[in-house]
Amino acid sequence: MEKVLILGASGLVGRALTDELKVGFDVYGTYSTTLPSLPDGKQFQLEVKQTDKLEEIVHSLKPDIVISCLRGDFDDQLKFHKELAEELRNENGRLYFFSTTNVFDGDYSRPYTETDLPFSQSDYGNFKIECEKMLKEILAERANIIRIPAIWGKDSPRYNAIKESIKSQKMIDVYSNLVCNNLLDIQLAKQLRFIMENKLKGIFHLGSVDKMTQGQFYEQITSKLERDLSLLRTHLFQEKADTFYFSLKSNRKDMPSSLQSTNMDIISYLLG
């Protein structure tokens, strides 16, 4: 049974991965403040600045797989992941690093595939690009990049914010001309499990197979929860009437259709 270390096991993505991988893998996890759903002997409190403690954990566990879904200061994260990559190079482990659509936020003219070169104008996007590049340089094909769009779940911050806005009758700002894709936390966990079990390599763009504008997606959710769309306040992205894209698409053929979803699949699950 392969040993898996999830860095950031108590976050939205980390929780979903922990639940999915508990059967079939020997799962360990780290957390900052909130405890993950793991036995005491399989969880470690770890801050992103604690590279010495990271080294101790990796040396002790010798994980076959490390999954990084950490958050934190960008400079600290970059140092942390460099130390992680150096340790894994010595220990012969595989890394799955979660990246983001933001690596393409320098140009919103179209969706992007795995073979497109990243170009970002945001600090977040440029941090992720730098991290991707560094991990690939150190670990080569043992570093796998998982780029994801907005992640939703029944207890996700995004979904909870919608319900709280409806409860307090607070306006919800959305873009009517920004085309996006989305993904469920549980769907992401199943997709990563498939990637891991089949030892697929490289860059992966995960997300709904179709696209919706942000406004359409929120309208579908709020109309079912509230039946009153007056709380939605629409804006034009970049104050222009053009169509903009903040979405990923995949040119890979190795993800089965049974593990893929549409935006309406996501909405139906959230509302179910």
Secondary structure, DSSP 8 states (H G I E B T S, - for coil): --EEEEETTTSHHHHHHHHHHTTTSEEEEEESSS--SS-GGGEEE--TT-HHHHHHHHHHH--SEEEE---S-HHHHHHHHHHHHHHHHHHT-EEEEEEEGGGGTT--SS-B-TTS-----SHHHHHHHHHHHHHHHHHGGGEEEEEE-EEE-TT-HHHHHHHHHHHHT--EEEESSEEE-EEEHHHHHHHHHHHHHTT--SEEE-S-SS-EEHHHHHHHHHHHHTS-GGGEEEE-GGG-SS-EEE-B------S-GGG---HHHHHHHHH-
